[in-house]
Structure formats: C-alpha cells, structure tokens
C-alpha cells in the first residue's frame, strides 16, 4: 500500500515532464536523486543511515536514468509517428535533408540517424 502511494504521488511528479530536465546541473540532479532515495527508504522502512540499494530492489531507475529513458521514449514515438506534433516536428532524419543526402551516414544501413537542432 505504501509503495503504491509513493509511486502515485512522488514518482509521478518526478516523471512529469522530466524530459525537459536534460542537461540539468549535477547539484540539482542530486536533489532529485535524494528525493528518490528518501521515497525508496520510506517504502522499505529503512533509516537514512542504511546504505542498501533500495532503488534496484524496487526496480526503480535513478534520476538521470529516468530522464534519459523519457527522452528516448519521446524520440522513439516521434520517429514512429505516435508522438504529439511538437516533438515530431523537431526530429529530422539525415537522409531526408537534401544537403546531407550525400553523407555516408545517410546511405548506411542505419539510416535512422537524426539531426539534432541547435
């Protein structure tokens, strides 16, 4: 019951829009990680001084891994056309850009390389 509450209240708030946290400075990322650690300790009934890997025992990802996973899901959905329009409009394959069609990467077997907008 406690784990369900923590997942629904804490983890859902951390995961909401966390793809916008890409490139977050380490000190702020450490704060998010400490929230995750505290949530895992409260579910497991551990004290702060107990140093076991409770996140792994609950199959929870660390803060940095959560952000990378969310970004990967958005890019995957954008490539396959199941994402909303705003991320899909930002994703362009190298092989689709006329000035880059002659690049070796655009004709390789992995022609799903994307241009990163700056």
C-alpha distance (Angstrom), angle and dihedral (degrees) to the residues before:
residue distance angle dihedral
X1 . . .
X2 3.82 . .
X3 3.80 91.5 .
X4 3.80 91.1 52.4
X5 3.80 91.0 52.2
X6 3.80 93.1 48.0
X7 3.79 92.4 47.9
X8 3.79 92.8 48.0
X9 3.82 96.9 43.3
X10 3.80 107.5 29.1
X11 3.79 107.1 24.4
X12 3.78 94.8 42.2
X13 3.82 89.7 54.3
X14 3.80 91.5 48.2
X15 3.80 92.0 48.1
X16 3.79 95.3 46.7
X17 3.77 106.1 106.0
X18 3.77 94.1 -17.5
X19 3.81 92.2 144.8
X20 3.79 85.7 76.9
X21 3.80 88.0 63.2
X22 3.81 93.4 72.0
X23 3.79 108.5 130.3
X24 3.79 93.8 21.5
X25 3.82 112.5 160.7
X26 3.79 115.6 -100.7
X27 3.81 94.7 -113.8
X28 3.82 91.8 57.5
X29 3.78 92.0 42.9
X30 3.80 88.5 53.2
X31 3.80 89.2 56.4
X32 3.80 90.7 55.1
X33 3.80 89.4 47.0
X34 3.80 91.0 52.5
X35 3.82 89.5 54.0
X36 3.81 89.4 52.8
X37 3.80 91.3 47.6
X38 3.81 92.0 49.6
X39 3.80 90.9 49.1
X40 3.81 91.4 50.5
X41 3.80 91.9 47.6
X42 3.80 91.9 50.0
X43 3.81 91.8 50.9
X44 3.80 92.0 47.3
X45 3.81 93.1 43.7
X46 3.80 93.3 -123.2
X47 3.79 129.9 146.8
X48 3.78 122.5 -118.5
X49 3.81 90.5 -107.0
X50 3.82 92.9 57.6
X51 3.81 106.5 100.1
X52 3.76 105.9 -163.1
X53 3.76 123.7 131.7
X54 3.78 97.2 -106.2
X55 3.80 94.2 161.9
X56 3.80 90.7 63.4
X57 3.79 92.2 46.6
X58 3.83 89.7 57.2
X59 3.83 91.7 41.8
X60 3.81 91.1 -118.6
X61 3.79 121.3 150.8
X62 3.80 122.4 -126.7
X63 3.82 117.6 -107.5
X64 3.82 95.0 -99.2
X65 3.81 91.3 46.6
X66 3.81 91.4 49.2
X67 3.81 90.9 54.4
X68 3.81 93.0 47.8
X69 3.81 91.6 47.2
X70 3.80 92.9 50.7
X71 3.80 91.4 49.1
X72 3.81 91.0 48.5
X73 3.81 90.8 51.5
X74 3.82 91.6 50.5
X75 3.81 91.8 49.6
X76 3.82 91.4 46.7
X77 3.79 91.1 50.6
X78 3.79 90.8 46.1
X79 3.79 92.4 52.8
X80 3.79 92.7 48.4
X81 3.80 95.3 43.6
X82 3.79 99.0 -114.0
X83 3.81 97.1 107.8
X84 3.80 124.8 90.1
X85 3.80 115.5 -88.4
X86 3.80 98.9 -102.6
X87 3.83 97.0 66.7
X88 3.80 92.2 35.4
X89 3.80 91.3 56.4
X90 3.81 90.5 56.9
X91 3.81 95.0 53.5
X92 3.79 116.2 86.4
X93 3.80 126.7 169.3
X94 3.78 116.6 -131.0
X95 3.80 89.8 -127.1
X96 3.83 91.0 57.2
X97 3.81 94.8 59.3
X98 3.81 111.1 86.4
X99 3.80 95.5 -147.5
X100 3.81 91.3 53.9
X101 3.80 101.2 43.0
X102 3.79 91.9 100.1
X103 3.80 92.3 59.4
X104 3.77 116.5 110.3
X105 3.80 90.5 -127.0
X106 3.80 91.8 59.8
X107 3.81 92.8 57.7
X108 3.79 98.2 40.4
X109 3.77 123.3 108.8
X110 3.80 88.0 -103.0
X111 3.79 95.9 60.4
X112 3.79 91.1 156.0
X113 3.81 93.3 93.0
X114 3.77 111.3 134.2
X115 3.77 132.3 -144.4
X116 3.78 111.5 -122.8
X117 3.83 109.9 -139.2
X118 3.78 114.5 -133.4
